[in-house]
Amino acid sequence: MILIIALWGNGGAGKTSLAVHLARVFSNKNTVLIISGAMTHCSVRNWFGCINSKKSLSKIMRNIDAINENIEKTKFSNIFFTDISLNDSCIANSKTKDKQVIDLLRESIKLYDYVVVDCHVSFENIVTKNALLNSNKIIYLLTPSLKSLSFYKSHKILFEKLKLNKKTIYILNKYNKQVNPKVIEEKMQLNFFTNIKYEKSFEYSTLHGNLLNNRKAKKYYRDLGYIAEEIEDYNE
């Protein structure tokens, strides 16, 4: 089975960072495509330094046959991505239809072992909606904040109605020792698969594997391994 993994959560929950680092973990054995579902900025490009490229997710949406020529290669042999470029017009994205996104996902899983979608905060976003509905697994990122609690509660009924919660694993990100995860679980009435602590100080160290001098980064990368194992077990 080939997996489509959608990452969702409130703004600032750490979706893009986790998408990139998780792709790094999967890339040890598999090919991975990251799709930036926001279609409003080029945050994934910043990670890989492909800012000025003219390759574009919008070009794929307009012509699915152009998928190969519009996928960005990274310095990591097994990691690829697609999103909008700085040269692209965001206005064209409003014309994107459900079928175009579904075609993108279908073509992507023919080419890559894993497809990781970095979703927009809005379910109404055309890429996000279709990624969540058609994914094999959803990683729902939450933070110990009122913003995250409010986001979760406002989408809880939607997730239950669409039965998305059955394929979702919940992860508490950016937690610290001052916050008890059990208290948050009680407030949200859910169980976290794991708690991870992401810090700006090791933003790129996990991506490049420079962990020897950073104990916290090493633990973070190990926690990502647990998440990857959970997904790979599902894949089997």
C-alpha positions in Angstrom: 0.0 0.0 0.0 1.2 3.5 -0.8 0.4 6.2 1.7 -1.0 9.7 1.5 -0.3 11.4 4.8 -2.1 14.7 5.6 -0.8 17.1 8.3 -3.4 19.4 9.8 -3.7 21.8 12.7 -4.1 25.5 13.6 -1.7 28.1 12.3 1.7 27.9 13.9 1.2 24.3 15.1 4.3 23.2 13.3 2.8 21.4 10.2 5.4 22.5 7.7 8.4 21.7 10.0 7.0 18.2 10.8 6.2 17.6 7.1 9.8 18.3 6.2 11.3 16.3 9.0 9.0 13.4 8.6 9.8 13.3 4.9 13.5 13.1 6.0 12.8 10.0 8.1 10.8 8.3 5.4 13.5 9.1 2.8 15.9 6.7 4.4 14.1 3.8 2.7 11.5 5.4 0.4 10.8 8.2 -2.1 8.7 11.1 -0.6 6.8 13.9 -2.2 5.7 16.9 -0.1 2.7 18.8 -1.4 2.2 22.3 0.1 -1.6 22.4 0.4 -1.8 26.0 1.5 -1.2 27.3 -2.0 -0.6 30.8 -0.5 3.1 30.9 0.4 6.3 29.1 -0.3 7.4 28.0 3.2 8.4 24.5 2.0 10.7 26.1 -0.6 12.5 28.0 2.2 13.6 24.7 3.8 15.2 23.5 0.6 16.4 26.7 -0.9 14.4 26.5 -4.2 12.9 30.0 -3.9 13.4 31.3 -7.4 12.3 28.2 -9.3 9.5 28.6 -11.8 8.2 25.1 -11.2 4.8 25.3 -9.7 1.9 23.4 -8.1 -0.5 25.6 -10.0 1.0 24.6 -13.3 0.3 20.9 -12.4 -3.2 21.8 -11.5 -3.7 23.4 -14.9 -2.2 20.4 -16.6 -1.7 17.1 -14.7 0.5 15.8 -17.5 3.1 18.4 -16.5 3.6 16.9 -13.0 7.0 15.5 -13.7 8.5 18.7 -15.0 7.0 20.7 -12.1 8.2 18.6 -9.2 11.1 20.1 -7.3 14.2 18.0 -6.6 16.0 18.6 -3.3 19.6 17.9 -2.2 18.2 14.7 -0.6 17.9 12.1 -3.3 14.6 10.7 -2.1 12.8 13.9 -1.2 10.7 16.0 -3.7 8.1 18.7 -3.3 5.7 20.9 -5.1 4.0 24.2 -4.1 3.4 27.6 -5.6 6.4 29.6 -6.7 7.2 33.3 -6.2 6.5 33.8 -9.9 3.1 32.2 -9.7 -0.3 34.0 -9.5 -2.3 33.0 -6.4 -5.5 34.2 -8.2 -5.4 31.1 -10.5 -5.6 28.9 -7.4 -9.2 30.0 -6.8 -10.2 28.2 -10.0 -8.9 24.8 -8.9 -11.5 22.1 -8.8 -11.8 18.9 -6.7 -11.0 16.7 -9.6 -7.7 18.4 -10.3 -6.5 17.8 -6.7 -7.7 14.2 -6.8 -5.8 13.7 -10.1 -2.7 15.2 -8.4 -2.9 12.7 -5.6 -3.6 9.8 -7.8 -0.6 10.6 -10.1 1.6 11.3 -7.1 1.2 7.9 -5.6 2.2 6.3 -8.9 5.5 8.1 -8.7 6.4 8.2 -5.0 6.2 5.8 -2.0 4.8 8.4 0.4 2.9 11.6 -0.3 3.0 14.1 2.6 0.5 17.0 2.3 1.2 20.1 4.4 -2.4 21.3 4.8 -3.8 24.8 5.1 -5.6 25.7 8.3 -8.9 26.0 6.4 -10.9 22.9 5.5 -12.4 24.9 2.7 -8.9 25.1 1.0 -9.3 22.9 -2.1 -6.1 21.0 -1.6 -6.5 20.6 2.1 -10.1 19.3 1.9 -9.3 16.6 -0.7 -6.0 15.6 1.0 -7.9 15.0 4.3 -10.7 13.1 2.6 -8.4 11.0 0.5 -5.5 10.4 2.8 -4.7 7.1 4.4 -3.5 8.8 7.6 -4.0 12.2 9.2 -1.5 13.7 11.6 -3.4 16.3 13.7 -0.9 18.6 15.3 -2.0 20.5 18.5 -0.1 22.8 20.8 -0.7 23.7 24.5 -2.5 26.9 23.7 -6.0 28.3 23.7 -5.7 28.9 20.0 -5.1 25.2 19.4 -7.9 24.1 21.8 -10.4 26.4 20.0 -9.3 25.1 16.6 -9.8 21.5 17.7 -13.2 22.1 19.2 -14.4 24.1 16.2 -13.6 21.2 13.9 -14.5 18.2 16.1 -18.0 17.8 14.8 -16.8 18.0 11.2 -14.1 15.3 11.8 -16.7 13.0 13.4 -19.3 13.6 10.7 -16.8 12.7 8.0 -15.3 9.9 10.1 -11.9 11.4 9.7 -11.1 10.8 13.4 -10.8 7.0 12.6 -7.7 7.5 10.6 -6.2 10.3 12.7 -3.3 10.3 15.1 -3.1 13.3 17.5 0.2 14.7 18.4 1.0 17.4 21.0 3.8 19.7 19.6 5.8 22.4 21.3 4.9 21.2 24.8 7.1 21.9 27.8 7.3 20.5 31.3 5.1 23.3 32.7 2.2 21.7 30.7 0.7 18.4 31.6 -0.4 16.6 28.4 -3.0 14.6 30.4 -4.8 17.9 31.3 -4.9 18.9 27.7 -6.2 15.4 26.7 -9.0 15.7 29.3 -9.9 19.2 28.0 -10.0 17.9 24.4 -11.3 14.4 25.2 -8.8 12.6 23.1 -5.5 10.6 23.5 -2.2 11.9 22.1 -0.1 9.3 20.3 3.0 11.1 21.5 4.3 14.5 22.7 7.1 16.1 20.8 9.1 19.2 21.7 10.2 21.2 18.7 12.6 24.1 19.2 13.9 26.8 16.8 17.5 26.1 18.0 17.6 22.8 16.1 15.4 23.8 13.1 17.8 22.4 10.5 19.9 20.0 12.6 17.4 17.1 12.3 17.0 17.7 8.6 20.7 17.3 8.0 21.3 14.7 10.6 23.7 16.9 12.7 22.5 15.5 16.1 25.7 14.6 18.0 26.0 18.0 19.7 22.3 18.5 20.4 20.6 16.2 22.8 17.2 17.7 22.4 17.3 17.5 18.7 18.3 13.9 18.9 15.3 13.1 21.1 13.0 15.0 18.7 14.3 13.0 15.8 13.8 9.8 17.8 10.2 10.8 18.4 9.7 11.3 14.7 10.9 7.8 14.3 8.0 6.6 16.5 5.5 8.5 14.4 7.0 7.0 11.2 6.9 3.5 12.7 3.2 3.9 13.5 2.5 5.0 9.9 4.6 2.2 8.4 2.9 -0.4 10.6 -0.4 0.8 9.1 1.1 0.6 5.6 1.8 -3.1 6.2 
